[in-house]
Amino acid sequence: MNAVNEHLIAEQTIHAWCIDISQSIKLQDIDKHMQLVSQRVQVYGMPTKDTINYRQWKARRKYEFANDSLLTINFKEIRLISSTPKRLRFNTQETMLGKDGKMVLLDKNITLEFEDNETWRVIEEKVNSWRVKKLDLASF
């Protein structure tokens, strides 16, 4: 396979993962969502300076789903940084929208890993920057 094909396949894999994550949030499907997250995941660059692991990620999503507080997550400006047969690293602008109109805009580097059961999962996220906006959802 040539480099152009490998690059396209890497980009398609990233886009598919982003769509699957977004869809799992929209459907509030915790099982589908967590199948896209590695048990070894680490999230760096949080406002609290803490690192988030798999257990914490799952607890957070369970809480958000149970309280119907997270409406959607969207990704834009996806840019491939590096790729190997087992790892894909990309930068994206992620937008999280809460039911209360709180919108969190994040600049992130995300690393996906092709795990043993032949599933691409997020293994690492680094939040480079974030900002919060408040939308008046009643006006939509």
Sequence and secondary structure as in RCSB ss.txt:
>XXXX:A:sequence
MNAVNEHLIAEQTIHAWCIDISQSIKLQDIDKHMQLVSQRVQVYGMPTKDTINYRQWKARRKYEFANDSLLTINF
KEIRLISSTPKRLRFNTQETMLGKDGKMVLLDKNITLEFEDNETWRVIEEKVNSWRVKKLDLASF
>XXXX:A:secstr
  HHHHHHHHHHHHHHHHHHHHHHHHTT HHHHHTTEEEEEEEE  TT   B HHHHHHHHHHHHHTT EEEEEE
EEEEEEEE SSEEEEEEEEEEEETTSEEEEEEEEEEEEE TTS EEEEEEEEEEEEEEE  GGG 
